[in-house]
Amino acid sequence: MEWRQYIQITPGVRSGKPCIVGTRITPADVLDYLAGGMSEEEILRDFLSLKPEHIRAVLAYAAERERRYANHTAA
């Protein structure tokens, strides 16, 4: 999954935080919903601008950030 086509930073939108393209929804928002117990179907129903590929992009984005963090902090 190439998340970069779905997530970008736009100056002035959500204080420069990464957002799903065309929305003001951040990857952290989606991860919080998932961690809170919402299903993918519930998220898609509540946020009509999102598609399944957006949620997969958020997961790919988070996985890449975790890998970078783990590599950076490895002793």
Residue frames relative to the residue before (quaternion, step in Angstrom):
aa qw qx qy qz dx dy dz
M 1.0000 0.0000 0.0000 0.0000 0.00 0.00 0.00
E 0.2135 -0.7602 0.6028 0.1141 3.55 -0.79 1.03
W 0.2271 -0.8359 0.4890 0.1023 3.54 0.04 1.34
R 0.5670 0.6479 -0.3809 0.3372 3.61 1.11 -0.59
Q 0.6373 0.5131 -0.3503 0.4560 3.61 1.12 -0.39
Y 0.7257 0.4208 -0.2286 0.4940 3.57 1.27 -0.29
I 0.7679 0.2633 -0.1376 0.5675 3.60 1.19 -0.48
Q 0.1433 0.7889 -0.5858 0.1184 3.56 -0.85 0.97
I 0.4139 -0.6649 0.5586 0.2730 3.51 -1.33 0.28
T 0.0545 -0.7753 0.6293 0.0033 3.54 -0.87 1.02
P 0.4368 -0.7001 0.4879 0.2848 3.61 -0.55 1.10
G 0.7944 0.2992 -0.2361 0.4729 3.54 -0.99 0.90
V 0.6652 0.4373 -0.3036 0.5235 3.57 1.27 -0.17
R 0.8438 -0.0793 -0.0024 0.5308 3.57 -0.71 1.15
S 0.6326 -0.5776 0.3062 0.4153 3.56 1.00 0.93
G 0.6968 -0.4999 0.2687 0.4387 3.56 1.06 0.76
K 0.4173 0.6898 -0.4863 0.3371 3.58 1.21 0.34
P 0.5742 -0.5533 0.4481 0.4042 3.60 -1.15 0.47
C 0.0344 -0.7873 0.6156 -0.0070 3.57 -1.05 0.84
I 0.5475 -0.5515 0.4984 0.3843 3.52 -1.28 0.36
V 0.5688 -0.6419 0.3960 0.3282 3.55 -0.78 1.08
G 0.8296 0.2051 -0.1872 0.4844 3.53 -0.96 0.99
T 0.7158 0.3545 -0.2424 0.5507 3.58 1.29 0.12
R 0.4121 -0.6490 0.5573 0.3137 3.52 -1.36 -0.13
I 0.4437 0.6882 -0.4396 0.3691 3.55 1.30 0.42
T 0.2608 -0.7821 0.5495 0.1359 3.58 -0.72 1.09
P 0.6265 -0.5047 0.4202 0.4198 3.57 -1.23 0.31
A 0.6227 0.5448 -0.3404 0.4467 3.59 1.03 -0.76
D 0.5990 0.5514 -0.3607 0.4549 3.60 1.04 -0.70
V 0.6925 0.4787 -0.2771 0.4632 3.56 0.79 -1.06
L 0.6525 0.5051 -0.3179 0.4669 3.59 0.94 -0.83
D 0.6274 0.5283 -0.3318 0.4661 3.59 1.02 -0.74
Y 0.6465 0.5097 -0.3241 0.4660 3.59 0.96 -0.83
L 0.6636 0.4945 -0.3032 0.4724 3.58 0.92 -0.90
A 0.6695 0.4969 -0.2959 0.4662 3.58 0.91 -0.90
G 0.6693 0.5034 -0.2872 0.4649 3.56 1.14 -0.62
G 0.6497 -0.5618 0.3001 0.4149 3.55 1.29 0.00
M 0.4696 0.6546 -0.4693 0.3617 3.59 1.22 0.01
S 0.3848 -0.6949 0.5535 0.2504 3.54 -1.08 0.72
E 0.6599 -0.4760 0.3828 0.4376 3.55 -1.26 0.27
E 0.6455 0.5332 -0.3205 0.4431 3.58 0.95 -0.86
E 0.6505 0.5089 -0.3165 0.4665 3.60 0.99 -0.79
I 0.6405 0.5160 -0.3227 0.4684 3.58 0.96 -0.83
L 0.6800 0.4868 -0.2939 0.4628 3.57 0.86 -0.94
R 0.6431 0.5131 -0.3208 0.4693 3.59 1.07 -0.67
D 0.7069 0.4607 -0.2610 0.4690 3.60 1.01 -0.81
F 0.7680 0.2361 -0.1166 0.5838 3.59 1.14 -0.64
L 0.2166 -0.8488 0.4719 0.0997 3.53 0.22 1.34
S 0.6133 0.5540 -0.3583 0.4342 3.60 1.19 -0.37
L 0.6342 0.5299 -0.3300 0.4561 3.60 1.24 -0.27
K 0.1731 -0.7500 0.6327 0.0849 3.51 -1.26 0.67
P 0.6938 -0.4773 0.3189 0.4349 3.60 -1.17 0.36
E 0.6400 0.5354 -0.3383 0.4351 3.60 0.99 -0.73
H 0.5872 0.5627 -0.3728 0.4468 3.60 1.15 -0.50
I 0.6641 0.4879 -0.3097 0.4744 3.57 0.95 -0.83
R 0.6331 0.5082 -0.3328 0.4797 3.62 0.99 -0.73
A 0.6337 0.5222 -0.3310 0.4650 3.59 1.04 -0.75
V 0.6231 0.5283 -0.3375 0.4677 3.60 1.00 -0.78
L 0.6693 0.4912 -0.3045 0.4670 3.60 0.91 -0.87
A 0.6454 0.5036 -0.3196 0.4772 3.60 0.99 -0.78
Y 0.6228 0.5394 -0.3206 0.4673 3.57 1.02 -0.84
A 0.6836 0.4820 -0.2828 0.4695 3.58 0.86 -0.99
A 0.6430 0.5195 -0.3274 0.4577 3.59 0.98 -0.79
E 0.6580 0.4979 -0.3168 0.4677 3.59 0.95 -0.80
R 0.6435 0.5092 -0.3256 0.4696 3.59 0.95 -0.79
E 0.6432 0.5179 -0.3205 0.4641 3.58 0.99 -0.78
R 0.6402 0.5131 -0.3245 0.4707 3.60 0.98 -0.81
R 0.6581 0.5001 -0.3139 0.4672 3.58 0.94 -0.86
Y 0.6450 0.5154 -0.3160 0.4674 3.57 0.96 -0.84
A 0.6659 0.5040 -0.2998 0.4612 3.58 0.89 -0.94
N 0.6720 0.4852 -0.2977 0.4737 3.60 0.95 -0.80
H 0.6555 0.5229 -0.3031 0.4528 3.56 1.05 -0.76
T 0.7567 0.3908 -0.2055 0.4821 3.56 1.00 -0.82
A 0.4653 0.6820 -0.4528 0.3366 3.60 1.26 -0.12
A 0.3685 -0.7480 0.5136 0.2022 3.56 -0.94 0.89
